[in-house]
Amino acid sequence: MNITYTYLIVGIILVGIILICVFLLQPTTNIQINGTFNGAIKSNSCIVSSESVPNLSSVQCCRIFGRSTNLKFLSTLNMVVSPISTDYLTVCSGYCSAGFDNTNNKCADNPNVITEQQLFNQCVAFSKPDNCSDPSKPVAISGSTLLYPFSPGSQLCTDTGQCTVSI
């Protein structure tokens, strides 16, 4: 009887070790910039060059209602970015104050349409996934964290402060 329990305990321990190994070998979202991907950052199926996106490590996080977030303002694209990938077209169409024309893939007619259309076009050019299935292409990094378009303009980021989570 003791031998049966011994085999049972050893079997349970082996299954536990196998499960732990499988869990540890799962792909992670952490990236390495110094050579692992030959100067590229892999984001699920979208890949961007680490030199082609701004590094926002020194940029403070946005504070909303006095609370720190993991959002940062990317001034070169006039947008708030986040570590969570969202649909690029939803974010980019936010530049269109009179609405978005899905049929023609442009801002609806408006006196400010030239400026808004330029911001929309710029947003699409930098964030539209090319030959990949992610909702958006990363537009910046902070340390080793990929950052994606989150909100057009700077309205969400009028106050900044220390990040609560290191990104």
C-alpha positions in Angstrom: 0.0 0.0 0.0 2.8 2.5 0.8 4.4 1.8 -2.6 1.1 2.8 -4.4 1.0 6.1 -2.5 4.6 6.7 -3.3 4.0 6.3 -7.0 0.9 8.5 -6.7 2.9 11.3 -5.0 5.8 11.0 -7.4 3.3 11.2 -10.4 1.6 14.3 -9.0 5.0 15.9 -8.5 6.1 15.1 -12.1 2.8 16.5 -13.5 3.3 19.6 -11.4 6.9 20.0 -12.7 5.7 19.5 -16.3 3.0 22.2 -15.9 5.4 24.6 -14.4 7.9 24.1 -17.3 5.1 24.5 -19.9 4.0 27.8 -18.1 7.6 29.1 -18.0 8.3 28.3 -21.6 5.2 30.3 -22.9 6.1 33.4 -24.9 6.2 36.6 -22.9 5.4 40.1 -23.9 8.8 41.4 -22.6 11.2 42.3 -25.4 14.9 42.8 -25.7 16.2 45.6 -27.8 19.9 44.8 -27.6 20.3 42.3 -30.3 17.8 39.5 -29.6 15.6 40.5 -32.5 18.4 42.1 -34.5 17.2 45.7 -33.7 13.5 45.0 -34.1 10.8 44.8 -31.6 8.2 42.0 -32.0 4.6 42.8 -31.1 2.5 39.6 -31.6 2.6 39.6 -35.3 3.6 43.2 -36.0 7.3 44.1 -36.0 8.8 47.6 -35.9 12.4 48.7 -35.8 13.5 49.8 -32.4 15.2 52.8 -34.0 12.1 53.8 -35.9 9.9 54.6 -32.9 10.5 57.2 -30.2 11.6 56.0 -26.8 9.4 57.7 -24.1 11.2 56.3 -21.1 11.9 59.8 -19.8 8.4 61.1 -20.4 6.1 61.2 -17.4 2.8 59.4 -17.3 -0.5 61.2 -17.7 -2.5 62.0 -14.6 -6.3 61.9 -14.9 -8.3 63.4 -12.0 -5.1 63.4 -10.0 -4.4 59.7 -10.5 -1.4 58.4 -12.3 -2.0 56.2 -15.4 0.2 54.2 -17.7 -0.6 56.6 -20.6 2.0 58.9 -22.1 1.8 61.8 -24.5 3.6 61.3 -27.8 4.1 64.9 -29.0 5.5 64.0 -32.5 2.2 62.4 -33.4 0.0 64.5 -31.2 -1.5 61.5 -29.4 -1.8 59.7 -26.1 -0.3 56.2 -26.2 -0.8 53.1 -24.1 0.7 49.7 -23.5 -2.6 48.2 -24.7 -3.2 47.8 -28.4 -6.4 49.3 -29.6 -7.9 49.6 -33.1 -5.9 52.2 -35.0 -8.8 53.5 -37.1 -10.9 54.2 -34.0 -8.1 56.3 -32.6 -7.2 58.0 -35.9 -10.8 58.9 -36.7 -10.8 60.8 -33.4 -9.0 63.6 -35.2 -12.1 64.2 -37.3 -14.3 66.6 -35.4 -17.2 66.4 -37.8 -17.1 62.6 -38.0 -15.4 60.0 -40.1 -16.4 59.0 -43.6 -16.0 55.2 -43.7 -16.8 55.0 -47.4 -14.0 57.2 -48.5 -11.7 56.6 -45.4 -11.4 60.3 -44.6 -12.6 62.9 -42.3 -16.1 64.2 -43.0 -16.3 67.6 -44.7 -15.4 70.4 -42.4 -13.8 73.8 -42.6 -10.8 72.4 -40.6 -10.7 69.3 -42.8 -7.2 69.9 -44.1 -5.5 70.0 -40.7 -7.7 67.2 -39.4 -7.2 65.1 -42.5 -3.4 65.6 -42.2 -3.5 64.4 -38.6 -5.7 61.5 -39.5 -3.4 60.5 -42.4 -0.3 60.8 -40.2 -1.9 58.6 -37.5 -2.8 55.9 -40.1 0.6 56.0 -41.7 2.3 55.3 -38.3 -0.2 53.0 -36.7 -1.9 50.9 -39.4 -0.7 47.3 -39.2 1.2 46.3 -42.3 1.1 42.6 -43.2 0.1 41.7 -39.6 -3.1 41.1 -37.7 -2.7 43.3 -34.6 -5.3 46.0 -34.0 -2.5 48.6 -34.3 1.2 48.9 -34.9 3.3 50.1 -32.0 4.2 53.8 -32.4 6.6 54.2 -29.4 8.4 52.3 -26.7 9.1 53.1 -23.0 12.0 51.0 -21.8 11.0 47.6 -23.1 7.2 48.3 -23.2 5.5 48.8 -26.6 3.2 51.8 -26.8 0.2 52.0 -29.1 -2.2 54.8 -30.2 -4.8 55.4 -27.5 -6.4 58.8 -27.9 -5.9 61.7 -30.4 -4.6 65.0 -29.2 -3.4 65.8 -25.7 -6.8 66.3 -23.9 -6.3 63.2 -21.7 -2.8 64.3 -20.7 -3.0 67.9 -19.5 -1.4 66.8 -16.2 1.6 64.5 -15.8 3.5 62.8 -13.0 5.5 59.8 -12.0 4.2 56.5 -13.4 2.6 54.2 -11.0 3.8 51.2 -13.0 7.2 51.3 -14.6 6.7 51.5 -18.4 
